Amino acid sequence: MPVRILSQSQVTELLPMADCVAAMDATLRTLSRGGAVLPLRTILRLPEGRGVFGSMPSYMNPPDAIGLKAITVIPSNEGTKYDSHQGVVLLFEATHGSLVAILDASSVTAIRTAAVSGVATQALAKPDAGDLAILGSGVQAETHLDAMAVARPLRRVRVWSRSPANVAEFVAKVRGRHAVEVEAAPTAEAAVRGADIICTVTSAKTPVVERRWIAEGAHLNVVGASLAAARELDSDTVAAARVYCDRRESLLAESGDFLFPKSEGRFGDEHLVGELGDVLEGKVGGRQSNTDLTLFKSLGLAIEDLASAQLVADRAAAKGIGTVIEIGGLRHR
């Protein structure tokens, strides 16, 4: 059977941010309608806390496809030539179970994660929001800048991370990409003060954002911490916010940002307003006023990888992009 292999640069070429935001909107709606099957990701922890290996299978209809993302997360890769997230996405058609494509997972993850935050910002941020704070200066900071520029017209952008050198490199890299100047902030507080869109995309294990810094009516996309033992926000912020997530099961099992304040008795599971797909489908209310603090906790779902892979594979086949190899799959007689 022919299988198409697509590299990091090819995925990036075929998955522009605006298209991925639209695809993630449709994907989350499909989840809300019951058109997806996705167990919680399986995590294998490497010795000495070096990192994790994750396996994320899923099925979704439409497009009637099966997918699996297999990925390593090695935090110590930050600042080196290696991505912190590396792996592949395997795309299968669901009629005969045949493998269709193998895609670089780093690029898929980088783009679709930010695109989901873009969907959340479109759904939950104030209509006139445009003062953006990004905490973190890695790959996700870059794609989140692109996604926020799709979601809202930006009028100001401030970026902070624990490495001033990395922030300076980030600012130089994205200069001129969008019609707004990107500023380096000296502290996390300086970045957050006055912002009405805040994206946390750090590798922090303990809070880097405090409630007292956050402006009335702000929206937060909380992305960096995806384990129960790590968080980016203090408990006061989460307790004060209307909290949404990509999937309830993932939040209650994997989100330290939610689980830490819950364990402190600040609130129970009912503090979660609902899933983002349910907001899009009108099943759950979103922002109620311009003074609400809204918070989208992103854990990352296998169907987001699956939908992205299907879109990229379809475009690659139509344009003849990628390397096609033959593997087994046909019955031998």
Secondary structure per residue as TSV (DSSP state, phi and psi in degrees):
chain	resnum	aa	ss	phi	psi
A	1	M	-	360.0	138.9
A	2	P	E	-73.9	133.6
A	3	V	E	-127.9	130.2
A	4	R	E	-95.7	128.4
A	5	I	E	-106.3	128.7
A	6	L	E	-125.0	129.5
A	7	S	-	-83.4	175.2
A	8	Q	H	-58.9	-47.9
A	9	S	H	-67.0	-34.1
A	10	Q	H	-69.9	-40.2
A	11	V	H	-61.0	-45.8
A	12	T	H	-60.5	-40.7
A	13	E	H	-63.8	-38.1
A	14	L	H	-91.9	-4.9
A	15	L	-	-128.4	67.3
A	16	P	-	-63.8	151.3
A	17	M	H	-59.0	-44.7
A	18	A	H	-60.3	-38.9
A	19	D	H	-68.6	-37.6
A	20	C	H	-69.7	-36.8
A	21	V	H	-59.0	-45.6
A	22	A	H	-62.5	-40.5
A	23	A	H	-67.0	-38.1
A	24	M	H	-70.5	-34.1
A	25	D	H	-58.7	-48.4
A	26	A	H	-64.9	-37.6
A	27	T	H	-65.5	-44.7
A	28	L	H	-68.0	-31.9
A	29	R	H	-66.5	-40.4
A	30	T	H	-61.2	-42.0
A	31	L	H	-59.6	-44.7
A	32	S	H	-62.2	-32.6
A	33	R	T	-83.6	-1.5
A	34	G	T	87.9	18.7
A	35	G	-	-95.2	23.0
A	36	A	E	-141.5	149.7
A	37	V	E	-125.9	122.5
A	38	L	-	-154.1	109.2
A	39	P	-	-71.5	162.3
A	40	L	-	-57.6	146.3
A	41	R	-	-61.8	147.8
A	42	T	E	-95.5	128.2
A	43	I	E	-116.0	124.3
A	44	L	E	-106.0	118.6
A	45	R	E	-90.2	129.0
A	46	L	-	-78.2	153.8
A	47	P	G	-60.0	150.8
A	48	E	G	62.3	23.8
A	49	G	G	65.4	24.9
A	50	R	-	-68.8	-26.7
A	51	G	-	161.1	-165.6
A	52	V	E	-138.1	157.6
A	53	F	E	-116.4	125.7
A	54	G	E	-116.0	143.2
A	55	S	E	-123.9	125.1
A	56	M	E	-132.0	93.5
A	57	P	E	-90.2	157.6
A	58	S	E	-164.6	161.3
A	59	Y	E	-133.3	143.2
A	60	M	E	-149.0	141.9
A	61	N	T	-144.6	119.6
A	62	P	T	-68.5	151.4
A	63	P	T	-100.6	23.4
A	64	D	T	57.0	60.0
A	65	A	E	-137.2	158.9
A	66	I	E	-118.5	142.5
A	67	G	E	-142.1	158.5
A	68	L	E	-144.9	125.2
A	69	K	E	-105.1	127.3
A	70	A	E	-116.6	122.1
A	71	I	E	-147.2	143.6
A	72	T	E	-101.9	145.9
A	73	V	E	-125.1	110.9
A	74	I	-	-121.7	95.4
A	75	P	G	-57.6	-31.1
A	76	S	G	-68.5	-8.6
A	77	N	G	-71.9	-17.6
A	78	E	T	-59.9	131.5
A	79	G	T	88.4	-0.8
A	80	T	S	-110.5	-176.4
A	81	K	S	-76.5	-6.5
A	82	Y	S	-98.6	139.6
A	83	D	-	-66.7	149.3
A	84	S	S	-71.1	-27.8
A	85	H	E	-113.5	121.9
A	86	Q	E	-138.2	143.7
A	87	G	E	163.7	-158.9
A	88	V	E	-136.5	155.0
A	89	V	E	-111.8	126.2
A	90	L	E	-102.0	126.8
A	91	L	E	-112.6	125.7
A	92	F	E	-119.8	144.7
A	93	E	E	-83.7	149.9
A	94	A	T	-93.7	-8.1
A	95	T	T	-72.6	-51.0
A	96	H	T	-111.5	-5.6
A	97	G	-	76.9	23.7
A	98	S	-	-84.0	139.7
A	99	L	E	-69.1	130.7
A	100	V	E	-107.2	-43.1
A	101	A	E	-152.3	153.6
A	102	I	E	-124.5	121.7
A	103	L	E	-121.9	148.1
A	104	D	E	-59.8	128.5
A	105	A	H	-84.8	-26.8
A	106	S	H	-59.8	-47.0
A	107	S	H	-70.0	-40.9
A	108	V	H	-59.0	-48.7
A	109	T	H	-61.5	-45.5
A	110	A	H	-60.5	-43.6
A	111	I	H	-78.2	-47.8
A	112	R	H	-70.2	-32.0
A	113	T	H	-62.2	-47.2
A	114	A	H	-66.9	-35.9
A	115	A	H	-62.8	-38.3
A	116	V	H	-64.9	-40.5
A	117	S	H	-61.4	-34.5
A	118	G	H	-62.6	-42.5
A	119	V	H	-61.0	-45.0
A	120	A	H	-61.9	-39.4
A	121	T	H	-67.3	-41.5
A	122	Q	H	-60.5	-37.8
A	123	A	H	-82.5	-30.1
A	124	L	H	-120.4	-25.7
A	125	A	S	-72.6	158.0
A	126	K	-	-60.0	147.4
A	127	P	T	-56.9	-32.4
A	128	D	T	-99.1	11.8
A	129	A	-	-63.0	139.3
A	130	G	-	-169.0	3.7
A	131	D	E	-98.8	105.5
A	132	L	E	-104.6	133.1
A	133	A	E	-114.9	130.9
A	134	I	E	-118.5	122.0
A	135	L	E	-103.6	116.5
A	136	G	-	117.8	151.5
A	137	S	-	-137.1	22.7
A	138	G	S	-93.9	-154.3
A	139	V	H	-59.5	-44.3
A	140	Q	H	-67.7	-29.7
A	141	A	H	-62.3	-42.1
A	142	E	H	-65.6	-48.2
A	143	T	H	-71.0	-29.9
A	144	H	H	-69.2	-34.7
A	145	L	H	-58.9	-44.7
A	146	D	H	-63.0	-42.6
A	147	A	H	-67.8	-39.9
A	148	M	H	-67.3	-31.8
A	149	A	H	-69.0	-26.0
A	150	V	H	-75.8	-40.2
A	151	A	H	-73.6	-37.9
A	152	R	S	-146.8	148.8
A	153	P	-	-66.8	120.0
A	154	L	-	-89.5	137.0
A	155	R	S	-114.1	-17.0
A	156	R	E	-156.4	141.9
A	157	V	E	-136.9	127.0
A	158	R	E	-123.2	139.1
A	159	V	E	-127.5	136.7
A	160	W	E	-136.5	145.2
A	161	S	-	-149.8	173.5
A	162	R	S	-70.0	-13.5
A	163	S	-	-111.7	103.8
A	164	P	H	-57.0	-34.0
A	165	A	H	-64.1	-41.3
A	166	N	H	-66.0	-37.1
A	167	V	H	-64.7	-43.8
A	168	A	H	-61.5	-40.7
A	169	E	H	-64.6	-41.0
A	170	F	H	-62.2	-48.3
A	171	V	H	-59.6	-42.0
A	172	A	H	-65.6	-37.8
A	173	K	H	-67.2	-39.2
A	174	V	H	-96.0	-0.5
A	175	R	T	-58.2	127.7
A	176	G	T	84.8	-4.1
A	177	R	T	-69.7	-38.8
A	178	H	S	-125.1	164.9
A	179	A	S	-81.7	52.8
A	180	V	S	-158.5	144.4
A	181	E	-	-78.9	140.2
A	182	V	E	-105.8	122.3
A	183	E	E	-106.3	145.4
A	184	A	E	-86.0	125.6
A	185	A	-	-96.8	139.1
A	186	P	S	-73.1	-25.1
A	187	T	S	-141.1	163.1
A	188	A	H	-61.8	-40.1
A	189	E	H	-61.9	-42.3
A	190	A	H	-64.3	-33.0
A	191	A	H	-70.2	-41.6
A	192	V	H	-79.7	-35.3
A	193	R	T	-55.2	122.5
A	194	G	T	84.9	-8.4
A	195	A	-	-75.5	143.4
A	196	D	S	-110.5	-2.0
A	197	I	E	-132.5	125.4
A	198	I	E	-127.1	124.5
A	199	C	E	-115.7	120.1
A	200	T	E	-104.0	114.2
A	201	V	-	-132.9	47.3
A	202	T	-	-98.8	172.8
A	203	S	-	-101.8	20.1
A	204	A	-	-65.1	146.9
A	205	K	S	-102.0	-17.6
A	206	T	S	-126.2	160.2
A	207	P	-	-56.7	138.2
A	208	V	-	-116.1	-2.5
A	209	V	B	-125.9	135.3
A	210	E	-	-116.1	144.0
A	211	R	G	-56.6	-38.5
A	212	R	G	-65.4	-15.9
A	213	W	G	-84.9	-18.4
A	214	I	S	-88.0	132.2
A	215	A	-	-71.7	151.4
A	216	E	T	-58.5	133.8
A	217	G	T	83.0	8.7
A	218	A	-	-73.6	158.7
A	219	H	E	-118.5	136.4
A	220	L	E	-117.5	133.3
A	221	N	E	-106.0	112.5
A	222	V	E	-108.2	109.2
A	223	V	-	-123.0	-35.2
A	224	G	S	-65.7	-41.6
A	225	A	-	-92.1	119.1
A	226	S	-	-124.3	23.8
A	227	L	S	-127.5	153.3
A	228	A	T	-65.0	-21.4
A	229	A	T	-94.6	5.7
A	230	A	-	-132.3	149.7
A	231	R	-	-153.9	158.1
A	232	E	S	-111.5	-18.4
A	233	L	B	-110.9	149.7
A	234	D	-	-77.3	163.8
A	235	S	H	-64.2	-34.0
A	236	D	H	-61.5	-38.2
A	237	T	H	-64.4	-48.2
A	238	V	H	-66.3	-39.7
A	239	A	H	-64.5	-31.8
A	240	A	H	-83.6	-13.3
A	241	A	S	-97.2	155.8
A	242	R	E	-82.6	114.4
A	243	V	E	-100.7	131.4
A	244	Y	E	-128.1	161.3
A	245	C	E	-147.0	171.9
A	246	D	S	-76.7	-37.1
A	247	R	-	-152.1	130.9
A	248	R	H	-59.2	-45.9
A	249	E	H	-59.3	-40.5
A	250	S	H	-66.4	-43.3
A	251	L	H	-59.1	-47.6
A	252	L	H	-74.0	-15.7
A	253	A	H	-103.4	-27.3
A	254	E	H	-126.2	-9.4
A	255	S	-	-98.5	103.5
A	256	G	H	-62.6	-30.9
A	257	D	H	-59.0	-33.1
A	258	F	H	-92.1	-40.3
A	259	L	H	-73.5	-33.7
A	260	F	H	-63.0	-54.2
A	261	P	H	-65.3	-30.6
A	262	K	H	-62.0	-43.7
A	263	S	H	-67.0	-22.3
A	264	E	T	-82.9	-2.6
A	265	G	T	83.8	15.7
A	266	R	S	-72.6	-29.8
A	267	F	-	-167.5	174.0
A	268	G	-	-112.4	-169.3
A	269	D	G	-60.4	-24.8
A	270	E	G	-67.7	-10.8
A	271	H	G	-67.5	-22.8
A	272	L	E	-71.3	118.4
A	273	V	E	-70.0	-42.5
A	274	G	E	165.6	-179.3
A	275	E	E	-85.0	150.1
A	276	L	H	-60.8	-39.8
A	277	G	H	-59.6	-35.5
A	278	D	H	-70.6	-31.1
A	279	V	H	-64.9	-46.0
A	280	L	H	-61.4	-35.4
A	281	E	T	-86.6	0.3
A	282	G	T	78.6	14.5
A	283	K	S	-85.1	-22.3
A	284	V	S	-133.5	140.4
A	285	G	-	-73.4	145.0
A	286	G	-	-96.8	-139.9
A	287	R	-	-57.0	134.0
A	288	Q	-	-99.1	-23.4
A	289	S	S	-159.1	168.7
A	290	N	T	-72.0	-7.5
A	291	T	T	-98.4	-8.2
A	292	D	-	-62.6	142.3
A	293	L	-	-96.9	115.1
A	294	T	E	-108.3	144.8
A	295	L	E	-137.3	121.7
A	296	F	E	-106.0	117.5
A	297	K	E	-96.9	114.6
A	298	S	-	-95.7	124.5
A	299	L	-	-108.1	-22.7
A	300	G	-	88.3	123.2
A	301	L	-	-117.6	146.1
A	302	A	H	-61.1	-33.4
A	303	I	H	-68.5	-22.8
A	304	E	H	-67.6	-39.8
A	305	D	H	-66.5	-41.9
A	306	L	H	-62.0	-48.4
A	307	A	H	-65.2	-39.4
A	308	S	H	-63.8	-43.8
A	309	A	H	-62.7	-40.0
A	310	Q	H	-64.6	-43.7
A	311	L	H	-61.8	-45.9
A	312	V	H	-65.9	-44.5
A	313	A	H	-63.7	-40.8
A	314	D	H	-62.0	-44.6
A	315	R	H	-67.4	-39.4
A	316	A	H	-63.4	-41.7
A	317	A	H	-64.0	-41.6
A	318	A	H	-66.4	-31.7
A	319	K	H	-100.2	-3.0
A	320	G	T	69.2	32.6
A	321	I	-	-97.4	143.1
A	322	G	S	107.2	173.0
A	323	T	E	-105.7	124.3
A	324	V	E	-101.6	127.4
A	325	I	E	-122.0	161.1
A	326	E	E	-104.0	130.4
A	327	I	-	-131.8	178.5
A	328	G	S	-66.7	170.7
A	329	G	-	148.4	-25.1
A	330	L	S	-91.1	142.2
A	331	R	-	-73.8	132.3
A	332	H	-	-92.2	135.7
A	333	R	-	-111.9	360.0
